[in-house]
Amino acid sequence: MLKSQINRSHSLYNRIPIRKPFVSGDTTNHSSSSAYSPAILHQHTSTKKSNATRARPTSNVGSIKAITIPFLTKGTTVKGVITIQPTISSALDGVSVGGVVDVATDLLGLSFLLEIVSNDLDAKGNQKTVKAFAKYDALDFDISVYTYKCDFDVPDDFGEIGAVLVENEYSKKMFFKTIVLDNGVTFTCESWVHSKYDNPEKRIFFTDKSYLPSETPKALKSLREKDLESLRGNGQGERKSPERIYDYDVYNDLGAPDLSLSSARPVLGGDEHPYPRRCRTGRKMSSKDPLTETRTLTPFYVPADEDFSEIKTATFGARTLYSVLHGVVPILESVVTDKTEGFPLFTSIDKLYNEGVNVPPPDNGIISVLPRLIKGATDATNAVIKFETPETIDRDTFSWFRDEEFCRQMLAGLNPYSIQLVTEWPLTSKLDPEIYGPAESAITKEIVEEEIKGFMTLDEALAQKKLFMLDYHDLLLPYVNKTRELKGSVLYGSKTLMFLTPGGTLKPLAIELTRPPSDGKPQWKHVYTPAMDATGAWLWKLAKAHVLSHDSGIHQLVSHWLRTHAVTEPYIIATNRQLSQMHPIRRLLLPHFRYTMQINSLARWLLVNADGIIESTFTPGKYCMQICSDAYDQLWRFDHEALPSDLISRGMAVEDPTAPHGVKLTIEDYPFANDGLLIYDAIKQWATSYVNHYYPQPSLVESDEELQAWLNEIRSVGHGDKKDEPWWPQLKTQQDLIGIVTTIMWVTSGHHSAVNFGQYDFAGYFPNRPTIARTKMPDEDPIDEEWQSFIKRPEDALLKCFPSQFQAIQVMSVLDVLSSHSVDEEYIGGNIEAAWEAEPAIKAAFEEFRGRLNELEAIIDSRNTDPSLKNRTGAGLVPYQLLKPYSEDGVTGRGVPNSISI
């Protein structure tokens, strides 16, 4: 019935219900919290089937395609079609969303004022423009957009169309997808257009043709500069939701001193605590701490084009994460009487997967949003939070107990970024021994040779590159005494030593745990080794639990949050401030930046904030983000973020021009590195073709003022605390540029996928990767009662060391969401961007890139069935699939999205 009416001319009665759904209802000063509402999610869910290679749709209305832009040589009427994306919240609100102004706008056919701009100036040096109003036309059910139409009366000598100015006559912002003219000109917008009542300045869009600054048509130069200027702001005032301002600030909004002085946190960013910068929001400062920005009850501001919560499907990561943090966690708090209570038995842990936890039935549709987690009401007063069994445990219930698996996961698990080659002996700390005690490790030559006897001597193992280590000693030791003052958390500095066996697998040799001097006590340091006797074996298991809690913290705070989320935000801000819409490098990087700022904003709001999930469930507690800052200060280097450089810096590879990827791996069967290098090389080849097309000569790179300003701003502002480091790359040649963009594209795709999408599979059963150690080792200054309790029931000691029930369930709930792909996930090499498709050479290069990625799927599958690769195949092992490019939706343990989308 409705379809038959679509193309009629509309009366007021017909228009209002159809027009209202795509009007955004956000008028707050922050990101729209209503867009995250589980009630909305419950009512609006996608009915489309998943497509593993589907990316962000950029197709045009009907059959209109982007073609070579022609010159207009005679007077003609050019017809335009505008497509508008409906918003979720407004679609449900229907006729209640709008107002009198919008009704009148529809009736008069004055929905948008468009002004096309010629690439050519007129004889007097002025811009040539033609204006037309667009009016509502129809709802296109096939591609779920609303269409508007307009006619431009274009004079004979107008020339090539290069830009369009848009004025939104409605009272609310609108999401423009495309503006397509019937002469083949396409403007791919994918952007919110503010109401003229919020901002009188018209929005500027350029065609899909890319230009370097020096190649910009004369008539468009001023528009190019004006558009960039509009995104920079002036660093003043509080940012509001319709705005698109990208500016920098320090992390001064993690603490909440106005709620409690115990919730105050230091500012991250600056000399004392170096850190990348975040997007400035301009909220007022705290009355208790003038250096801290106040917090809000609604999500923090992000520029309008970074907020996708109103137009993405119900499985969009930001919205499901919000549902867990804002819905599920409070439900758990309401039913837990003692948040410190641990699990009395291992069978109690199993019940989380077999029976679940009874909770009050949540309202607002959360059950529909999180079907994996909340199984529905058992009766009128109860629902069940029940977890899926992680694949690692589903395949081998006792895998977490084995030493071989403990080591294997350092190569093929959740944090493959920490293992390093041992190159010096003895192992020595760089910390001040006057403060932290003796610097030399207690792992002696005698201990090592006792463990590797029959294989080789220590000197031979060092020479043959057979010794490897997790070294969390110097990073964690300064926080050991501070953390121990917190209730229910025990920290050590740690070193874990491993040996590469002739079979290519790792064997653990020793774990050293260290406590610095405190309260008159000297440094305590002990080395644990795999033992044959019962007491030694249980002490070894407890030592492993402590190391795993350290590795879980470093994984989440450094390998994941810092090295992907946090360091990428300055790249996004600088790209929007310094690279024009029409700049080819902006168009290359844009798919790798989508959704990240919104996810980061949510993380600052509820994950990494004071008393948030991370502080509440990870060993360092309130010091988590300070450790993250220390890691940035001491360890992060842009030139080591490219995968080959990272591997070389850790001694896990050496340069070798004859090797397939230019590096030879120290451990040949290193699944993360093996697969990651395939992805990295494919990205680099794509970047090489792209850069060389737009920059055929090195001089074009060095003379590109936008490009130079972009890198300079990343270095001197976004990462300003490291601006004077000598390792920042130059930007003088095509190779320089290829290296920079390849690094950024790898970090946002392959690196993030490797440390994110396996979180539930590897850590969803928390004994495999506990996030916190709550008790000290039984042999650290033991009193007789504690020691006897350990001797009598060592299993109890391990359970008490693990996270509490409340901590475990919180972490498992969050990891389930973080590990999930949405239905409309945008995978690397998926759909082509419109601007790439408009340029034949770039389109061909992208198709080659896509083809290489498709080939990688088969290569990885083949590796996972090769019995000689013992770090990725074997009885009960989960195949290493984290870097397979594509996946279906849900928790799959594979798939590489373009961007940090969750």
C-alpha positions in Angstrom: 0.0 0.0 0.0 2.7 2.4 1.0 4.9 1.6 -2.0 2.2 2.5 -4.4 2.1 6.0 -2.9 5.8 6.8 -3.0 6.1 8.7 -6.2 2.8 10.7 -5.8 3.0 14.3 -5.1 2.4 14.6 -1.4 -0.2 16.4 0.5 0.5 17.7 4.0 -1.1 14.5 5.4 1.3 12.3 3.4 4.4 14.3 3.9 4.7 14.7 7.6 4.9 11.0 8.6 7.4 10.3 5.8 9.6 13.4 6.3 9.9 13.2 10.1 11.8 10.0 10.5 15.1 11.3 9.1 15.1 14.5 11.2 17.6 14.2 14.0 16.2 15.1 17.4 19.5 15.9 19.1 19.7 19.4 20.6 21.8 18.7 23.6 25.4 19.9 24.2 26.8 16.4 24.0 26.5 13.3 21.9 22.9 12.2 21.8 22.3 9.8 24.6 18.9 8.9 23.3 20.5 7.3 20.3 22.1 4.8 22.6 18.8 4.0 24.3 18.1 0.2 24.5 14.4 1.0 24.0 15.3 2.3 20.6 17.5 -0.7 19.9 14.8 -3.1 20.9 12.4 -1.6 18.3 14.8 -0.9 15.5 16.9 -3.9 14.4 18.4 -4.7 11.0 16.7 -7.3 8.9 19.4 -7.5 6.4 21.5 -10.6 6.1 25.2 -10.4 7.0 27.7 -10.2 4.3 31.2 -11.0 5.4 32.9 -8.7 2.9 30.3 -5.9 3.1 31.6 -2.5 3.9 30.1 0.9 4.3 27.6 1.4 1.5 28.5 4.2 -0.8 26.3 3.3 -3.8 24.2 6.0 -5.4 20.5 6.2 -5.9 19.1 3.9 -8.5 21.6 3.2 -11.3 23.4 6.6 -11.3 27.2 6.0 -11.4 30.2 8.3 -11.0 31.8 8.9 -14.4 34.3 11.3 -15.8 33.1 14.9 -15.1 32.2 16.6 -18.3 32.1 20.3 -19.3 28.8 21.9 -19.7 28.9 23.6 -23.1 25.4 24.8 -23.5 22.5 26.0 -21.5 20.8 23.1 -19.8 18.8 21.9 -16.9 20.8 19.7 -14.6 18.7 17.5 -12.3 20.0 16.5 -8.8 19.0 13.8 -6.4 19.9 14.1 -2.7 19.8 11.0 -0.5 19.3 11.4 3.2 20.0 8.7 5.8 17.1 8.1 8.3 18.1 8.3 11.9 17.0 5.5 14.3 15.5 7.6 17.0 13.6 9.9 14.7 12.2 7.0 12.7 10.6 5.7 15.9 9.4 9.1 17.0 7.5 9.7 13.8 5.4 12.8 13.6 6.3 13.9 17.1 9.9 14.9 16.2 9.4 18.0 14.0 7.9 21.4 14.5 5.9 24.1 12.7 9.0 25.4 10.9 9.7 22.0 9.3 6.1 21.4 8.2 6.1 24.8 6.5 9.4 24.0 4.9 8.0 20.8 3.3 4.8 22.5 2.1 6.8 25.2 0.3 9.3 22.8 -1.2 12.2 24.5 0.4 13.9 21.7 2.2 17.5 22.5 1.2 19.1 25.3 -0.7 21.9 24.0 -3.0 24.4 26.1 -4.8 26.7 24.4 -7.3 30.1 26.0 -7.9 32.1 25.9 -11.1 35.8 25.1 -11.2 36.3 28.2 -13.3 36.1 31.8 -12.4 34.2 34.3 -14.5 35.8 37.0 -16.6 36.0 39.3 -13.5 37.6 36.6 -11.3 34.5 35.8 -9.4 33.0 32.4 -8.6 30.3 31.1 -10.9 27.4 29.6 -9.0 23.8 28.4 -9.7 21.2 28.0 -6.9 18.2 25.7 -6.6 15.9 24.5 -3.8 15.5 20.8 -3.3 12.1 19.3 -2.2 11.1 16.0 -0.8 10.5 13.3 -3.4 10.3 9.7 -2.0 11.3 7.0 0.4 13.5 4.5 -1.4 12.8 1.2 0.3 15.6 -0.7 -1.6 18.5 1.3 0.0 16.6 2.7 3.0 17.1 6.4 2.2 14.9 9.4 1.6 15.3 11.3 -1.6 15.0 15.0 -2.6 15.1 16.5 -6.0 16.2 19.8 -7.5 16.7 21.4 -10.9 19.6 23.7 -11.7 19.3 26.1 -14.7 23.0 26.1 -15.8 24.2 28.7 -18.3 26.2 27.8 -21.4 29.6 28.9 -20.1 29.4 27.5 -16.6 32.1 24.9 -17.0 33.0 21.9 -14.9 31.1 21.6 -11.6 33.5 21.2 -8.6 31.6 22.0 -5.4 28.2 22.4 -3.9 27.1 24.6 -1.0 24.2 23.3 1.1 21.9 25.2 3.4 19.6 23.0 5.6 16.2 24.7 5.9 15.0 22.3 8.6 15.3 23.0 12.3 17.4 19.9 12.9 20.6 18.4 11.5 20.3 16.0 8.6 22.6 13.2 7.4 23.5 13.6 3.8 24.7 10.5 2.0 25.1 11.7 -1.7 24.2 14.4 -4.1 24.1 13.0 -7.6 23.6 15.2 -10.7 22.3 13.7 -13.9 25.4 14.9 -15.8 27.5 12.4 -14.0 28.8 14.6 -11.2 28.7 12.9 -7.7 29.2 14.4 -4.3 29.7 11.7 -1.7 28.8 13.5 1.5 28.4 10.9 4.3 28.1 13.8 6.7 25.7 15.7 9.0 24.5 19.0 7.7 23.6 21.4 10.5 20.4 23.5 10.5 20.7 27.0 9.3 19.2 28.0 12.7 22.2 26.5 14.5 24.8 27.9 12.1 24.2 30.2 9.2 27.3 29.1 7.3 26.6 26.8 4.4 28.2 23.4 4.2 30.7 22.8 1.5 31.0 19.5 -0.4 33.4 18.7 -3.2 33.1 16.2 -6.0 34.6 12.7 -5.8 37.6 13.9 -7.8 40.7 14.3 -5.6 43.2 17.2 -5.9 46.5 18.0 -4.3 46.5 21.6 -3.0 48.7 22.8 -5.9 46.2 21.3 -8.4 43.0 22.8 -6.9 41.0 24.6 -9.5 41.2 28.4 -8.9 37.6 28.8 -8.2 37.7 26.2 -5.4 40.8 27.3 -3.6 39.0 29.7 -1.2 36.3 27.1 -0.5 39.0 24.5 0.2 40.6 26.8 2.8 37.2 27.9 4.2 36.0 24.3 4.7 39.2 23.4 6.6 39.0 26.5 8.7 35.4 25.6 9.7 36.6 22.4 11.3 39.3 23.9 13.5 37.4 26.1 15.8 39.1 28.7 18.0 39.8 26.6 21.1 37.1 28.5 23.1 33.8 27.6 24.7 32.0 24.3 25.1 31.4 22.2 22.0 27.8 21.4 21.1 26.3 18.4 19.4 25.7 19.8 15.9 29.2 21.1 15.6 32.0 19.5 13.6 35.0 21.1 15.5 38.2 19.1 15.8 40.5 20.5 18.4 43.0 19.1 21.0 43.0 18.7 24.7 44.8 16.7 27.4 43.2 13.8 29.2 41.9 15.9 32.1 38.4 14.3 32.3 39.2 10.8 33.7 38.8 11.9 37.3 35.6 13.0 39.1 36.8 15.1 42.1 33.4 16.8 42.4 31.9 13.4 43.3 34.7 12.4 45.7 38.3 13.5 46.2 39.2 9.8 46.1 38.0 9.9 42.5 40.5 12.6 41.5 43.0 11.6 38.9 46.1 13.3 37.5 46.0 15.0 34.1 47.5 12.8 31.3 49.4 14.9 28.8 52.2 17.3 29.6 55.7 17.0 31.2 54.6 15.0 34.3 52.5 12.4 32.6 53.2 12.4 28.8 50.2 11.2 26.7 48.6 11.6 23.3 45.9 14.3 23.0 42.2 13.7 22.8 39.4 15.7 21.2 38.6 18.9 23.1 35.0 19.2 24.5 35.3 22.5 26.4 33.2 21.4 29.4 33.5 23.6 32.5 36.3 22.8 35.0 35.7 21.1 38.3 35.1 23.3 41.4 37.3 21.0 43.4 40.2 20.7 41.0 40.6 23.5 38.4 42.8 21.3 36.2 40.0 18.7 35.8 37.2 19.0 33.4 33.7 18.1 34.8 32.0 14.9 33.7 28.4 14.5 32.4 25.6 12.0 32.7 25.4 11.7 28.9 28.1 10.7 26.4 30.9 13.3 25.8 31.0 15.5 22.7 32.5 14.2 19.5 32.4 16.1 16.2 29.0 15.4 14.5 30.6 13.3 11.7 32.2 11.0 14.3 28.8 10.2 15.9 27.2 7.3 14.2 24.9 6.2 17.0 21.9 7.7 15.3 22.4 6.0 11.9 24.0 2.6 12.5 22.2 -0.6 13.2 21.3 -2.0 16.6 24.5 -4.1 16.7 26.7 -1.1 16.3 29.6 -1.5 18.7 29.3 1.8 20.5 25.6 1.2 21.2 26.1 -2.3 22.5 29.0 -1.3 24.6 26.9 1.5 26.1 24.2 -1.0 26.8 26.6 -3.2 28.8 28.2 -0.3 30.7 25.0 1.6 31.4 22.6 -1.3 31.7 24.1 -4.7 32.6 26.7 -3.5 35.1 24.2 -1.6 37.2 21.9 -4.7 37.2 24.8 -6.8 38.5 25.5 -4.3 41.2 21.9 -4.5 42.4 22.1 -8.3 43.0 25.7 -8.6 44.4 25.7 -8.3 48.1 29.5 -8.7 48.5 31.6 -7.4 45.6 34.8 -8.9 47.1 33.5 -12.5 47.3 35.5 -14.9 45.2 34.5 -18.2 43.6 34.5 -21.0 46.3 35.1 -23.7 43.7 36.0 -24.1 40.1 32.6 -25.6 39.5 31.1 -22.3 40.6 33.0 -20.7 37.6 31.5 -23.3 35.3 28.0 -22.3 36.4 28.4 -18.9 34.6 28.3 -20.9 31.4 26.0 -23.7 32.3 23.4 -22.0 34.5 24.1 -18.3 34.5 23.3 -15.6 37.1 19.7 -14.6 38.0 19.1 -10.9 37.8 16.0 -8.7 37.7 14.6 -8.5 34.2 16.2 -5.4 32.5 13.9 -2.9 30.9 14.5 -0.7 27.9 15.0 -3.6 25.5 18.5 -4.6 26.7 17.6 -8.3 26.3 17.1 -7.8 22.5 20.3 -5.8 22.2 22.5 -8.4 24.0 21.0 -11.8 23.1 24.3 -13.6 23.7 24.5 -12.3 27.2 21.0 -11.9 28.6 18.9 -15.0 27.9 15.5 -13.6 28.7 13.2 -13.7 31.6 12.8 -17.0 33.5 9.7 -15.7 35.2 8.1 -12.3 35.9 10.8 -11.3 38.3 14.1 -12.8 36.9 16.2 -12.8 33.8 19.5 -14.8 33.4 22.9 -13.5 32.5 24.5 -16.5 31.0 27.8 -16.6 29.1 28.7 -18.6 26.0 31.6 -21.0 26.6 34.8 -19.4 25.1 36.2 -21.5 22.3 39.5 -22.1 24.0 37.7 -23.8 26.9 35.1 -25.5 24.7 37.9 -27.2 22.8 40.1 -28.1 25.8 38.8 -27.5 29.3 42.2 -27.7 30.9 44.2 -25.8 28.3 44.6 -22.9 30.8 46.5 -25.1 33.2 49.2 -26.2 30.8 52.7 -24.5 30.7 52.9 -25.1 26.9 49.7 -23.1 26.4 50.8 -20.4 28.8 53.8 -19.8 26.4 52.0 -20.5 23.1 49.5 -17.7 23.8 52.4 -15.2 23.8 52.8 -16.0 20.1 49.3 -16.8 19.1 47.1 -15.4 21.8 45.7 -12.1 22.8 48.9 -10.1 23.5 51.6 -11.1 21.0 53.2 -7.7 21.3 55.1 -8.2 24.6 57.4 -11.2 24.1 61.0 -10.2 23.3 64.4 -11.8 22.7 66.9 -11.9 25.5 70.0 -10.3 24.2 72.0 -9.5 27.4 73.0 -11.4 30.5 72.6 -11.1 33.4 69.1 -9.6 33.3 69.3 -6.1 34.9 66.8 -3.5 35.9 67.4 0.2 34.8 65.6 1.5 37.9 67.4 3.3 40.7 68.7 0.6 43.1 68.7 3.2 45.9 64.9 3.2 45.7 64.0 -0.1 44.3 66.7 -2.4 45.6 69.4 -4.5 43.8 69.1 -4.2 40.0 70.4 -7.7 39.0 67.8 -10.4 38.4 67.7 -13.4 40.7 67.3 -15.6 37.6 70.8 -17.0 37.5 72.8 -18.9 35.0 72.5 -22.0 37.3 68.7 -21.8 37.4 68.5 -21.5 33.6 71.0 -24.3 32.9 69.2 -26.6 35.3 66.0 -26.1 33.2 67.6 -26.4 29.8 70.1 -29.2 30.5 70.2 -31.7 27.8 69.5 -28.9 25.2 72.5 -26.5 25.5 74.3 -24.1 27.8 73.1 -20.6 28.7 75.8 -19.1 26.5 74.8 -21.3 23.6 71.1 -20.4 24.1 71.9 -16.7 24.0 74.1 -17.0 20.9 71.5 -19.1 19.1 68.6 -16.8 20.1 66.8 -19.3 22.1 65.8 -17.3 25.2 62.8 -15.1 25.3 61.1 -13.0 27.9 58.1 -11.1 29.2 59.6 -8.2 31.1 57.2 -6.2 33.2 59.7 -5.5 35.9 60.6 -1.8 35.4 57.2 -0.7 34.2 55.3 -2.1 37.2 57.8 -2.0 40.1 57.3 1.7 40.8 53.6 1.0 41.4 53.9 -2.1 43.6 53.8 -0.4 46.9 51.1 2.1 45.8 48.9 -0.6 44.5 49.2 -2.7 47.7 47.7 0.1 49.6 44.5 -0.4 47.6 42.1 -3.0 48.9 42.1 -6.4 47.3 44.9 -5.9 44.8 48.5 -7.2 44.9 51.2 -6.2 42.3 54.8 -7.3 41.6 57.4 -6.5 39.1 57.9 -9.6 37.0 60.1 -11.3 34.5 59.2 -14.5 32.7 61.9 -16.4 30.9 61.2 -19.0 28.1 63.3 -21.3 25.9 62.7 -22.1 22.3 62.7 -25.9 21.9 64.0 -27.7 18.8 60.3 -28.4 18.0 59.7 -24.6 17.6 57.5 -24.3 20.8 58.3 -22.3 23.9 59.1 -23.9 27.3 58.8 -21.8 30.4 62.0 -21.7 32.5 61.4 -19.3 35.4 59.2 -16.5 36.7 60.7 -13.8 38.9 58.4 -11.7 41.1 59.8 -8.6 42.9 58.5 -6.3 45.7 60.6 -3.2 46.3 61.7 -2.1 49.7 58.9 -0.7 51.9 58.0 0.1 55.5 61.5 -0.9 56.6 61.4 -4.2 54.8 64.1 -4.9 52.2 63.4 -5.8 48.6 61.7 -9.2 48.3 62.5 -11.2 45.2 61.8 -14.8 44.4 62.3 -17.1 41.3 59.8 -19.8 40.6 60.4 -22.7 38.2 58.2 -25.6 37.0 58.4 -28.1 39.8 57.8 -31.8 40.2 56.8 -31.6 43.9 53.3 -30.6 44.9 54.2 -27.5 46.9 56.5 -26.2 44.1 53.9 -27.0 41.4 51.2 -25.0 43.2 53.5 -22.0 43.8 54.4 -22.1 40.1 50.7 -22.0 39.2 50.2 -19.0 41.5 53.2 -17.3 40.0 51.7 -17.8 36.5 48.4 -16.3 37.7 50.3 -13.2 38.8 52.2 -12.9 35.5 49.0 -13.4 33.6 47.3 -10.6 35.5 50.3 -8.4 34.6 50.0 -9.4 30.9 46.3 -8.8 31.0 46.8 -5.3 32.2 49.6 -4.5 29.8 47.6 -6.0 27.0 44.5 -3.8 27.8 46.3 -0.6 28.8 49.2 -0.6 26.3 49.0 -3.1 23.4 45.2 -2.3 23.0 44.1 1.0 24.4 47.3 3.1 24.1 48.9 1.7 20.9 45.6 1.7 18.9 42.8 3.8 20.4 44.7 6.6 22.1 47.5 7.2 19.6 45.1 7.2 16.7 42.9 10.0 17.9 45.5 12.7 17.1 45.8 11.3 13.6 42.1 11.7 13.1 42.0 15.2 14.5 45.0 16.3 12.4 43.5 14.8 9.3 40.3 16.7 9.6 42.0 19.9 10.5 44.8 19.9 7.9 43.7 17.7 4.9 40.9 18.9 2.8 37.9 16.8 1.8 39.4 16.6 -1.7 42.9 15.6 -0.5 43.7 12.1 -1.7 45.5 11.2 1.5 42.5 12.1 3.6 40.3 9.9 1.3 42.8 7.1 1.7 42.8 7.2 5.5 39.1 8.1 6.2 37.9 4.4 6.2 40.5 3.7 8.9 39.2 6.4 11.1 35.5 5.8 11.2 33.9 5.2 14.6 37.1 5.5 16.6 36.5 8.9 18.2 33.1 7.8 19.4 34.4 4.6 20.9 37.2 6.5 22.6 34.7 9.0 24.0 32.7 6.2 25.5 35.8 4.6 26.9 36.7 7.9 28.7 33.2 8.1 30.0 32.8 4.6 31.4 35.8 2.3 30.8 39.1 4.0 31.6 37.7 6.7 33.9 38.1 6.9 37.7 36.4 3.9 39.3 35.4 2.7 35.8 35.5 -0.9 34.6 39.3 -1.0 34.0 40.2 0.5 37.4 37.7 -1.8 39.2 38.9 -5.0 37.6 42.6 -4.8 36.8 45.4 -5.1 39.3 46.9 -1.6 39.2 43.4 -0.1 40.1 43.5 3.7 40.2 47.0 3.7 38.8 46.1 2.0 35.5 46.2 5.1 33.4 49.4 6.4 35.0 51.1 3.1 34.0 49.6 3.7 30.5 51.2 7.1 30.5 54.6 5.7 31.6 54.4 3.1 28.8 53.8 5.9 26.3 56.7 7.9 27.7 59.2 5.0 27.9 58.1 2.7 25.1 56.0 4.2 22.3 57.7 5.3 19.1 55.9 6.0 15.8 58.7 4.4 13.9 58.3 1.2 15.7 54.5 0.9 15.1 54.9 -0.6 11.6 54.8 -4.4 12.1 58.3 -5.2 10.7 59.8 -2.4 12.8 58.0 -3.6 15.9 59.2 -7.2 15.4 62.8 -6.0 14.9 62.7 -3.7 18.0 61.7 -6.7 20.2 64.4 -8.9 18.6 61.6 -11.1 17.1 62.9 -10.5 13.6 66.0 -9.2 11.7 66.1 -7.3 8.4 66.6 -9.7 5.5 66.1 -8.4 2.0 65.9 -12.0 0.7 63.0 -12.9 3.0 59.4 -12.8 1.7 58.6 -9.7 3.8 62.0 -8.2 4.1 62.4 -9.7 7.6 63.4 -13.1 9.0 61.6 -14.1 12.1 63.5 -15.3 15.1 60.8 -17.8 15.9 59.6 -19.2 12.5 56.2 -20.4 13.8 55.0 -17.1 15.2 51.3 -17.0 14.1 50.6 -13.4 14.8 53.8 -12.3 12.9 53.3 -14.8 10.1 49.8 -13.7 9.3 50.3 -10.0 10.3 53.1 -9.6 7.7 50.8 -10.8 5.0 48.2 -8.1 5.9 50.9 -5.5 6.4 52.5 -6.1 3.0 49.1 -6.0 1.3 48.4 -2.7 2.9 51.8 -1.3 1.9 51.4 -2.4 -1.7 48.0 -0.7 -1.8 49.4 2.4 -0.2 52.3 2.4 -2.7 50.1 2.3 -5.7 47.9 5.0 -4.3 50.6 7.4 -3.2 52.6 7.0 -6.4 49.5 7.8 -8.5 48.9 11.1 -6.8 52.6 11.9 -6.2 54.6 10.9 -9.3 57.5 13.1 -8.2 59.1 13.5 -4.7 58.8 17.3 -5.1 55.0 17.0 -4.9 55.3 15.5 -1.4 57.6 18.1 -0.1 55.6 21.0 -1.6 52.2 19.8 -0.4 51.5 22.3 2.3 48.4 20.5 3.7 50.4 17.3 4.0 53.3 18.9 5.7 51.0 20.7 8.1 49.3 17.4 8.8 52.4 15.5 9.9 53.7 18.6 11.8 50.5 18.8 13.8 50.5 15.1 14.6 54.1 15.4 15.9 54.0 18.8 17.6 50.4 18.9 18.9 48.7 15.5 18.9 51.8 13.8 20.1 53.4 17.0 21.4 54.9 15.4 24.5 57.2 13.6 22.1 57.7 16.3 19.5 61.5 16.5 20.0 62.2 12.8 19.5 64.6 12.1 16.7 62.8 9.1 15.4 59.9 11.0 13.8 59.9 10.3 10.0 60.7 13.0 7.5 58.2 13.7 4.8 60.1 14.5 1.6 59.6 11.5 -0.7 56.9 9.1 -1.8 58.6 6.4 0.3 58.4 8.6 3.4 54.6 9.1 2.8 54.0 5.4 2.0 55.7 4.4 5.3 53.7 6.9 7.4 50.2 6.0 5.9 51.0 2.2 5.9 51.8 2.4 9.6 48.6 4.2 10.4 46.5 1.9 8.3 48.1 -1.2 9.9 47.6 0.1 13.5 43.9 0.8 12.9 43.2 -2.5 11.1 45.6 -5.4 11.7 47.1 -4.4 15.0 43.8 -3.6 16.6 42.1 -6.7 15.3 44.9 -8.9 16.6 44.6 -7.6 20.2 40.8 -7.0 20.3 38.6 -9.6 18.6 40.1 -12.6 20.5 39.3 -11.1 23.9 36.4 -13.3 24.7 37.8 -16.5 23.3 41.0 -16.1 25.4 39.9 -14.2 28.4 36.2 -15.1 28.6 37.3 -17.9 30.9 39.1 -15.7 33.4 41.5 -18.4 34.9 43.2 -18.4 31.5 43.8 -14.6 31.7 42.9 -13.2 35.1 42.8 -9.4 35.1 43.7 -9.0 38.7 45.7 -10.8 41.4 44.0 -10.2 44.8 46.5 -12.0 47.1 50.2 -12.1 47.6 52.3 -15.2 47.0 52.0 -17.7 50.0 55.8 -17.6 50.5 56.1 -13.8 50.6 56.8 -13.1 54.3 54.3 -15.8 55.3 52.8 -16.2 58.7 52.3 -19.8 59.9 48.5 -19.7 59.6 48.6 -18.5 56.0 51.2 -21.0 55.0 49.3 -23.9 56.6 46.1 -22.8 54.9 47.9 -22.9 51.5 49.5 -26.3 52.2 46.1 -27.8 53.2 44.0 -26.3 50.3 46.2 -24.8 47.6 43.2 -24.7 45.2 41.6 -22.2 47.6 44.7 -20.0 47.4 44.4 -19.8 43.6 40.7 -19.1 43.7 41.2 -16.3 46.2 43.9 -14.8 44.0 41.6 -14.7 41.0 39.1 -11.9 40.4 36.0 -11.7 42.6 32.7 -12.9 41.2 31.6 -9.3 40.6 34.8 -8.4 38.9 34.8 -11.5 36.7 31.3 -11.0 35.5 31.9 -7.3 34.7 34.9 -8.1 32.7 33.3 -11.1 30.9 30.3 -8.9 29.9 32.5 -6.2 28.5 34.9 -8.6 26.6 31.9 -10.3 25.0 30.9 -7.0 23.4 34.4 -5.9 22.6 35.0 -9.1 20.7 31.8 -8.8 18.6 31.5 -7.7 15.0 28.4 -5.8 14.0 26.2 -6.8 11.1 27.5 -4.0 9.0 31.1 -4.2 10.0 33.4 -2.6 7.4 36.3 -5.0 6.7 39.6 -4.2 5.1 39.4 -4.6 1.3 35.6 -4.6 1.4 33.6 -2.1 -0.5 35.4 0.5 -2.5 35.1 4.2 -1.5 33.4 6.4 -4.1 36.4 8.6 -4.6 38.6 5.6 -5.4 36.0 4.2 -7.8 35.9 7.5 -9.6 39.6 7.2 -10.5 40.3 4.2 -12.8 43.9 3.7 -11.8 43.0 3.8 -8.1 40.0 1.5 -8.7 42.3 -1.0 -10.3 44.8 -0.8 -7.5 42.1 -1.4 -4.9 40.8 -4.4 -6.8 44.3 -5.9 -6.6 44.4 -5.1 -2.9 41.1 -6.8 -2.4 42.3 -9.8 -4.4 45.4 -10.2 -2.2 43.3 -10.1 0.9 41.0 -12.8 -0.5 44.1 -14.9 -1.2 45.2 -14.5 2.5 42.1 -16.3 3.7 43.1 -19.5 2.0 46.8 -19.1 3.1 45.8 -18.8 6.7 43.4 -21.7 6.4 46.2 -23.8 5.0 48.5 -22.8 7.8 45.9 -23.8 10.4 45.9 -27.3 9.0 49.7 -27.7 8.8 50.7 -30.2 11.6 54.3 -28.9 11.5 53.1 -25.5 12.8 52.7 -26.5 16.4 52.0 -23.0 17.7 48.8 -22.9 15.7 47.6 -26.5 15.2 47.2 -29.4 17.6 44.8 -31.3 19.8 42.4 -28.9 21.4 44.0 -25.7 20.0 42.0 -22.9 18.6 43.3 -22.2 15.1 44.9 -18.7 14.8 42.4 -16.8 12.8 42.5 -13.3 14.3 44.0 -11.8 11.1 41.8 -13.5 8.6 40.4 -10.5 6.8 36.7 -11.3 6.8 34.1 -12.6 9.2 30.4 -12.9 9.8 28.8 -10.9 12.6 29.1 -11.8 16.3 32.0 -13.3 18.3 34.0 -15.2 15.8 37.7 -14.8 16.6 38.5 -13.5 13.1 38.0 -10.5 10.8 40.0 -7.3 10.3 37.8 -4.2 10.1 39.2 -1.1 8.5 39.1 0.9 11.7 39.0 0.8 15.5 35.2 0.3 15.5 34.8 -1.1 19.0 
